[in-house]
Amino acid sequence: MPIPLFQIDAFTDTPFAGNPAAVCLLEAPRPVAWMSSVAREMNLSETAFLVRRSDGFDLRWFTPAIEVDLCGHATLASAHMLWETQHAPPDQTLRFHTKSGVLTADRRGDWIELDFPARIETPAPAPEGLAAALGLTAPRHVGRFNNDYLIEVESESIVAGLAPDFSRLRALPVRGVIVTSRASSAGVDFVSRFFAPGAGVDEDPVTGSAHCLLTPYWHQRLGRTEFIARQLSARGGLLRLSLDGDRVRISGQAVTVVRGELLDS
């Protein structure tokens, strides 16, 4: 039976910008091997799989290489799809049961607000070769959360100009690397880029989950709880962020670019 399949650009209101995610709406759970195969076929940074349950939806995310525990842009895309296709009432808070607990999404006018767990990095030495692989000489700060690293540099121009050696990054014991700085652009508080060749994604265009780390980090640096952030990939994207205790409110927009069916024999 054909499976509804959507491609949605997240953290943008313009087609062909932001971060594209595929979203599959399933009638019943599918084996991990099958979902992995679909994600490889879609070849996007994330493919989301939704299954309805009594109090919301089960939600899982796969890159072309691995399953991940948390993904912002594919959650945003999933919420956008459910409301747009009337699989959920427009005023309903959506509940997603995931490997990172229950996540929610609410409509805020033209924006979608996600409720995600805050993640706190701790200062840590960078693995040998990481700075060189990124083309950096003197980071201002290096921190770690699990197997992801957060690196602060001096300026937005440094973040924008990074040209990592992905083959060298791929060889390091690192899942993902966030590089960030204060913004020099008007109306933006901080900028970032996210590299995850170890997870099968050289550069993720706009990374909601990275802002679960970035929001508490910039709260400590700037003493504020609300931010406007921009991710400086080639596609780019804008996020509104709010720190609420041990939660981060991540808001963005989304636009559907493809509606179709996955032909599953």
Secondary structure as GFF3:
##gff-version 3
##sequence-region A 1 265
A	DSSP	beta_strand	3	10	.	.	.	ID=ss1
A	DSSP	beta_strand	19	26	.	.	.	ID=ss2
A	DSSP	alpha_helix	32	42	.	.	.	ID=ss3
A	DSSP	beta_strand	46	53	.	.	.	ID=ss4
A	DSSP	beta_strand	56	62	.	.	.	ID=ss5
A	DSSP	beta_strand	67	68	.	.	.	ID=ss6
A	DSSP	alpha_helix	72	84	.	.	.	ID=ss7
A	DSSP	beta_strand	94	98	.	.	.	ID=ss8
A	DSSP	beta_strand	101	108	.	.	.	ID=ss9
A	DSSP	beta_strand	111	117	.	.	.	ID=ss10
A	DSSP	beta_strand	122	123	.	.	.	ID=ss11
A	DSSP	alpha_helix	130	134	.	.	.	ID=ss12
A	DSSP	beta_strand	141	145	.	.	.	ID=ss13
A	DSSP	beta_strand	148	152	.	.	.	ID=ss14
A	DSSP	alpha_helix	156	161	.	.	.	ID=ss15
A	DSSP	alpha_helix	166	170	.	.	.	ID=ss16
A	DSSP	beta_strand	176	182	.	.	.	ID=ss17
A	DSSP	beta_strand	190	196	.	.	.	ID=ss18
A	DSSP	three_ten_helix	197	199	.	.	.	ID=ss19
A	DSSP	beta_strand	201	204	.	.	.	ID=ss20
A	DSSP	alpha_helix	210	222	.	.	.	ID=ss21
A	DSSP	beta_strand	226	231	.	.	.	ID=ss22
A	DSSP	beta_strand	237	244	.	.	.	ID=ss23
A	DSSP	beta_strand	247	252	.	.	.	ID=ss24
A	DSSP	beta_strand	254	262	.	.	.	ID=ss25
###
